[in-house]
Amino acid sequence: MKQSTDLNLTKKACMLTLHPRQINILDQHQEQQFRVTLRKYIQQECPAYAPVSPAILTRLISFGLARARSYGFAWQSSLGQFVYLMAAVAPNFDLHPAIHSILANADLPAEKRIASLTERLPIGVWTEAADTASMIGWFLDKDGFKFDRHARILLALANALPAITAPSEALVQRALTRAEALGFLTEDSQFVFAACCLHYGENFELQAPWAKELLTPAFTSQAKTALLRVRLALDAGLWL
């Protein structure tokens, strides 16, 4: 009787054996489900993201998770909290020096760093992070603090415009120089202007009739940035 029982247990163990390919499929399914859950939570808790299509927001979340992992986060709780802060505070919240100093603190266990942010930082830090919010943060798939502004924008553009696999560094530099001359002084506004240069053409602001009407002193740089975003969304389905 015991021999028969042992044989049955052995058969069941063999049936439960997972090959590496099967394990990989299960991991991918769990990751996919995690992203879906995170997307639904963000759209529920952050009204600004409610109108964003599931496909676009899932893509943005993928970049956010990649950047969270670049800080050493591995648990879904920490990964999810990091991406939620991107939506609730600012996509580039981790570039605030005070916040980044904790996120990149190698002396602190990675999974305790998110909790340390709320325990150690005053409300003023979060306000400053929100005031300097930039959508560029969604497209930085790695810790971008160590890069200068030009390098960050170049890195983000490669992800923001999937049809352009390798943006020219020289072209982006020229675009940023012109953006600054036209009054686009923030990282966010320069990012959007450079994206327009890549999508519409390097001198789009001089050639496209709609651009000539938009880029006038009648609009503030903030309004111009918002209008360029709308134009990219309507013409190319790009959500920046």
C-alpha positions in Angstrom: 0.0 0.0 0.0 2.8 2.4 0.9 4.6 1.6 -2.4 1.4 2.4 -4.3 1.0 5.7 -2.4 4.7 6.7 -3.1 4.2 5.9 -6.7 1.1 8.1 -6.9 3.0 11.0 -5.3 5.9 10.6 -7.7 3.5 10.7 -10.6 1.9 13.9 -9.3 5.3 15.5 -8.7 6.2 14.7 -12.3 3.0 16.3 -13.5 3.7 19.4 -11.5 7.2 19.8 -12.8 7.5 23.1 -14.8 10.0 23.5 -17.5 11.9 26.8 -17.9 9.8 27.9 -20.8 6.6 27.3 -18.8 8.0 29.3 -15.8 8.8 32.1 -18.2 5.3 32.1 -19.5 3.9 32.3 -16.0 6.2 35.1 -15.1 5.2 37.1 -18.1 1.5 36.5 -17.3 2.0 37.8 -13.7 3.9 40.8 -15.0 1.1 41.6 -17.5 -1.6 41.2 -14.8 0.5 43.5 -12.5 0.6 46.2 -15.1 -3.1 45.9 -15.8 -3.9 46.3 -12.1 -1.5 49.2 -11.8 -3.0 50.9 -14.8 -6.6 50.6 -13.5 -5.5 51.9 -10.1 -3.8 55.0 -11.6 -6.8 55.8 -13.8 -9.1 55.5 -10.8 -7.0 57.5 -8.3 -5.4 60.1 -10.7 -8.1 61.9 -12.8 -5.5 63.4 -15.2 -4.8 59.9 -16.5 -8.5 58.7 -16.8 -8.7 59.9 -20.5 -5.5 58.1 -21.5 -6.0 55.0 -23.5 -5.2 51.7 -21.8 -2.5 50.9 -24.5 -0.7 54.2 -24.0 -0.8 54.2 -20.2 0.4 50.6 -20.1 3.3 51.6 -22.3 4.1 54.5 -20.0 3.9 52.2 -17.0 6.4 49.8 -18.6 8.9 52.6 -18.8 8.1 53.6 -15.2 8.7 50.0 -14.0 12.0 49.8 -15.8 13.1 53.0 -14.1 11.9 51.8 -10.7 14.0 48.6 -11.2 17.1 50.7 -12.1 17.0 51.9 -8.4 17.0 48.3 -7.3 13.3 47.7 -6.5 12.1 44.2 -7.0 9.0 43.8 -5.0 5.7 44.6 -6.7 4.7 46.7 -3.7 7.7 49.0 -4.2 7.5 49.0 -8.0 3.8 49.9 -7.8 4.4 52.7 -5.3 7.1 54.2 -7.4 5.0 54.3 -10.6 2.0 55.6 -8.6 4.1 58.5 -7.3 5.0 59.2 -11.0 1.3 59.7 -11.7 0.2 61.3 -8.4 3.2 63.7 -7.9 5.2 64.1 -11.1 6.5 61.7 -13.8 10.0 63.0 -13.0 9.6 63.2 -9.2 12.7 61.1 -8.7 14.9 63.8 -10.2 14.3 66.1 -7.2 17.7 66.1 -5.4 16.2 65.4 -2.0 14.0 62.5 -3.3 16.8 61.1 -5.4 19.2 61.0 -2.5 17.0 58.6 -0.7 16.1 56.5 -3.8 19.7 56.0 -4.7 21.0 55.5 -1.1 22.9 52.2 -1.3 23.1 52.1 2.5 19.4 51.8 2.8 17.7 48.5 1.7 15.9 49.1 -1.6 12.5 48.0 -0.4 12.6 50.5 2.5 13.4 53.6 0.4 9.8 54.4 -0.7 8.7 54.4 2.9 11.6 56.5 3.9 10.5 59.2 1.4 7.3 59.8 3.3 8.9 59.5 6.7 11.9 61.8 6.1 10.8 64.4 3.5 8.7 67.5 4.3 5.7 68.5 2.3 7.7 71.3 0.6 9.9 68.8 -1.2 6.8 67.1 -2.8 5.4 70.5 -3.7 8.7 71.4 -5.5 8.7 68.1 -7.3 5.1 68.7 -8.5 5.9 72.3 -9.5 8.7 71.1 -11.8 6.7 68.2 -13.2 7.7 67.1 -16.7 6.1 64.4 -18.9 9.7 63.5 -19.9 9.8 61.4 -16.8 7.5 58.8 -18.3 10.0 58.1 -21.0 13.1 57.8 -18.9 13.5 54.0 -18.5 16.5 54.4 -16.2 17.7 56.6 -13.3 18.2 59.9 -15.2 19.6 62.0 -12.4 23.2 61.5 -13.4 22.5 62.8 -16.9 22.4 66.5 -17.9 19.2 68.0 -19.5 20.3 67.3 -23.1 21.2 63.7 -22.4 17.9 63.1 -20.5 15.8 64.6 -23.4 17.8 62.6 -25.9 17.2 59.4 -23.9 13.4 60.2 -23.5 12.9 61.0 -27.2 14.1 57.6 -28.3 11.2 56.1 -26.2 8.6 58.8 -26.8 8.8 58.5 -30.6 9.0 54.8 -31.3 9.1 55.4 -35.1 12.4 57.2 -34.7 14.8 54.6 -33.3 17.9 56.7 -33.0 17.4 60.5 -32.8 20.3 62.5 -34.0 22.2 64.0 -31.1 23.3 67.0 -33.2 19.7 67.6 -34.4 18.3 67.4 -30.9 21.0 69.9 -29.7 20.0 72.3 -32.5 16.4 71.9 -31.5 17.1 72.7 -27.9 19.1 75.7 -28.8 16.2 77.0 -30.9 13.7 76.1 -28.2 15.5 78.2 -25.7 15.7 81.1 -28.1 11.9 80.9 -28.6 11.4 81.1 -24.9 11.0 77.4 -24.1 13.1 77.3 -20.9 11.9 74.3 -18.9 13.0 70.8 -19.5 9.4 69.8 -20.2 8.8 72.5 -22.9 12.1 71.8 -24.6 11.3 68.1 -24.6 8.0 68.7 -26.4 9.6 71.2 -28.9 12.4 68.7 -29.7 9.7 66.0 -30.3 8.0 68.3 -32.8 11.3 68.9 -34.6 11.7 65.1 -34.9 8.2 64.5 -36.0 7.4 67.4 -38.3 10.9 68.4 -39.5 13.8 70.3 -38.0 12.5 73.7 -39.0 8.8 73.0 -38.5 8.3 76.3 -36.7 9.3 78.2 -39.8 7.5 76.0 -42.4 4.2 74.8 -41.0 1.5 77.5 -41.2 -0.1 76.3 -38.0 3.2 76.5 -36.2 3.7 80.1 -37.3 0.3 81.0 -35.8 1.0 79.1 -32.6 4.5 80.3 -31.8 3.7 84.0 -31.4 4.1 86.3 -28.4 0.3 86.1 -27.9 0.8 82.8 -26.1 2.9 82.0 -23.0 5.6 79.3 -23.3 3.3 77.1 -21.1 0.4 77.6 -23.5 2.6 76.9 -26.5 3.8 73.7 -25.0 0.3 72.6 -24.3 -0.8 73.4 -27.8 2.1 71.5 -29.3 1.2 68.5 -27.2 -2.4 68.7 -28.6 -1.0 68.9 -32.1 1.2 65.9 -31.7 -1.7 63.9 -30.2 -4.1 64.8 -33.0 -1.6 64.3 -35.9 0.4 61.4 -34.7 -1.4 59.8 -31.7 1.5 60.7 -29.5 0.7 61.4 -25.9 3.5 63.6 -24.4 
